[in-house]
Structures are given as C-alpha cells and as structure tokens.
Amino acid sequence: MSASCRRLTAGVAGPMVARQVLRTGEISRRCGVGMNKREGIVLRGRRLVVLAEAVGREEGVRLRSEGGDEERVEKWSYAAEDRRRGDLVVVEGKEDGGRRGGGCDGDRRMKVVVAAAFTVVLGVGNRVLYKLALVPLKHYPFFLAQLATVGYVLVYFSILSLRYNAGIVTDEMLSLPKTPYVAVGLLEALGAATGMAAGAILSGASIPILSQSFLVWQLLLSAIFLGRRYRVNQLLGCFLVAVGVIITVASGSSAGVSLKEVGIFWSLLMIVSFLFQAADTVLKERIFLKAAERLKRGSLDLFVVNTYGSAFQALFLCLLLPFLSKLWGVPFSQLPNYLRDGAACFLNIGSLSSEDKGCDGAPLLPLLFVVVNMGFNISLLHLLKISSAVVSCLASTFSVPISVYMFTLPLPYLGVASSLPPGFVTGAVILLVGLLIYAWTPTTMNPSSSSSPSIP
C-alpha cells in the first residue's frame, strides 16, 4: 500500500498535508531503489509508528503515536522540498522502498539543480532573443506580444491533446475546478497590462531595480497563503540576490534620477505589476498542492495549468485590448491595419520589407523568440512544481546579469555591443553569494524545522 524512500522526521506531531501520490515505477525512478513486494510495512521513528494498510477498498496511512492514539490520513506524501513535514511517499500497492537513506533526497536535489540551470539558460536566451526579435519588428512590438499570446494557446492545447491521448493527462486532471485557472489568467493579464502602462513611462534602467520587488512579494505571499516559514539564511540570501541584481544592472546609469523624474505613481504601478505576477506564481504552486490532495493517481500535469491559464489570459487580454493598444501608441480604430502590417513584416513580404524600416531577420528571429519564450515558461513552471515559487524566481533573477553580459558580445543585428556596467563584477559576486547562502542548509538544523506549507 505504501512505502517510504526516506527516513521519517522525528517529532512530527500532527496531520500531514497531501502533496503527491506516486506509483511504484515513479518512486523507483525518482529514488533509484528497487521495490520489493511485502505483505505490509511498518516504519518507525522516535515518536511515532506509521502503519500502511488498506481499509476496505481505500488506501491510507495510520499514524500511531507511542501513546497508542491513532489518526487515519487518507492520502499524503512527501514531495518536492525539504520544507514538507515528514518524509513518507505514499505509493500504490504493498511496497517496500528498499532503503531509507538519503538517495531520494539527493536525487530530488539534483533534479532541482538541473531544472534551475536549464531555466537560467532559457531565461538568458529569452531576454537576448526578445531584443533580437524586435530588430525586424521594432515598429510592431504589440504585434509580437499578441503573436506570442496566440501561439501559447495553440501550442499548449496541441501538447495537452497529445499528452491526453498518450494517457499522461487523465480525465481526473481535466475535471479539476477551473476557477483557479481563471484567477491565474486574470492575474497574468493584469500583470501584463499594468507592466506595459508603467514600462511605457519608466526608463529601462529603473525597471530592473523595481523588479526586485517581485522576490519580496514572493516571500510575503508564500508565507501568507502557503504558510511557509523561511530560515534566516534564506531571507538573507534573497536580499543579497536582489542587491546584486540592482548593482549589476543599474550601476553607472541614471536610474535613480529617472525614478525621481517620473514620479511615485508609475513606480508604484510597476511594483503592483510585480505583485500580480508574484501572486500568479504562488497561486500556481497552490494549485499543484491542492491537486495532489484530490488526485488519486500521480500529480497534476503542468500542461493542464499552462494551457488553461494561457487560455484565460488570452481572454482577459482581448477584453483589455483597447486599453493595451493605446499604451503601445496604436489607436484602437487603427488596430486592424496595424496587425495586418505587423503580419506582413513578420512574414517579410510586401512593400514593408523594402522600406527604410525594413524587416530583415523576420520571420526567423521572432519565431526563435516565441519558441524559446515558450520553453522558458514551461521550464519555469516545472521548476516551480518540483521546488517552490521562490526558487523559480531566484533562477529567473540569476539570468539577468548573464543577459547583461551577453549584450556586450558582438551579436548579429544589434550593431555595436554595449559595455559592461561599472559595478557588474561586484553585483554578480554579491548575487552568487546570495544564492549560495539561500541554498545552504545548517547541518545542526532539525529537518522538521524547515519551512513547511500548510494548505487550508
């Protein structure tokens, strides 16, 4: 019925929150251990005994303290992060995990590191290719944004259909309540709208400074809605990462002066934009947590979240289209002509390609950006699923100084390369130190004292 691939944390004294129910093959693959059939399994910690058994046709776990009191938990499991209380993974069938050592923990950490590294690489490519994509579409940035939005919906629904036919996505996953996805789409649309409005006024150098509020919002919202508690080293690490990015990007620029010139309203609006984006990522993490409690088999496929979230985002963006087009300097009455010219430039056909504004590099560069941006969003959500919203935010943030360095290289279509900011090296070192401090886990710390979410 159930098996453990890690030792139970001593001192756990209360119901544990369901995260994920793994099948035998999944736990074997994740932990790298063999599964041996047994009639039942009893796992002992210092303060409690976990007895796996079947009650009728239902599978569950009984927690029995040394005093003899029992409490039955329908489904619960250890999943992606050390913050969870207890280290039990619930699987189907009467299985023995084979060993209780740190194999699963090391395997999980390695997966998080690999996913984070992949996210950073795609994040750098996303930033660089966006700049390159605007070379042929420099007069049509709003068209590029709408192209990406429509592309997401079409591609995500196609992938979801393929995964459904392959049996990866189940009817149970698709039958989950859609209200959270509506909220995801609304938050993404509001984040885009407010970000565009503030970005049209603020200077490019000031936006990276204000964007560090995203990490602050992540920490606050995770603590409020997920019940997460962070260690001192994690808070210090996040603070140093934010400081490092600010020094790396804004050193030698007139960011401080430009913030004073535009006034407090637009700066606050950009900060609110990052609030919407942070709330979106925390909500997605909550969706994964709640789905693990509802699903009988496996965990929620990330393409279900991506597909429905993108569909509702596109719907809300359509409703905001008159407002958004005005922000981009395109009167709503002229929007059809603008989109037609943008499509012609994207395809590099017609008279637009021979005019002074030219469309050299299209459609290759815009298509590369859309593909890489889509891959970046998928990898970011995958990292969020196996770790947390804060870890995915740190990975995305780490790509900023690398992107700054990439623009100092002789990239095609961009002309003369830019120079490194004076404080680039100092900021990069501070950022790396912050990441190391965040990842450091004190050896004397009781695992049960790690940040642990409680989903109401």
Disulfide bonds with the S-S distance in Angstrom:
Cys345-Cys359 2.08
